[in-house]
Amino acid sequence: MLTKTMKWVSVVALLLALVGRPSAGYQTVLEFVVCLSGLLVLAQAVRTGRYFWAVGFMAIAVLFNPVLPVVLSRKITLGLGWVSLATFLVSLAALQGRPILSIPSITDRTPGSESL
């Protein structure tokens, strides 16, 4: 649930940054949010065995790293922003978390239950 929420927060933050002119303070917040979201999706992709997605989100996390920022031209930054936005949107559908299965009860004798 946290990963899905952070994906949506990143989508909104990237969209606001790409449509408007972000200030320097907003740029730092944007980098932090997108980097953190990228790391969360990276962990989700590794857990589900989708290593191609993991590499992509590792690249996003590195490019939007607020500690050691990567300085690129405005045109390249805009292009990477749109690619990152699209990647987060596609990941919402492509990277679904595994459902948490309930533990079967030994004492519950409901019809149709399997015996242990």
C-alpha positions, 0 to 999 in steps of 0.5 A: 500500500505504501509503494502504491501511494508513493507511486501516485505521489511521485506521479503528481509531483512530476506532473506539477514539476513538468507543467509548471516552473518549479522553484529551487525548494520544490526541486529538492522536494521533488528529487527526494520524493521521486528518489524515495519512490524509486527505491520503494518500487525497486524493492517491490520489483526485486521481491517479485522477481522483475529485475528489468523493472528494478534496473529502471527504477534504480536509474530513476533513483540515481537520477533524482538523488537529492544527496548527490544531484545529477546536473543536466541541461533543462531539455534533458531534465524535462525529457527524463521527467516525462520518461519517469512519469510514464514509468511510474504510471505504467508500473501502477498496472504492471507491478502489482503486489502479491496478495497476502494469503490468510492462514487456514484455521485448523479448528474451522470446519467450514464446508469445502475446506481442505484438511491438513 
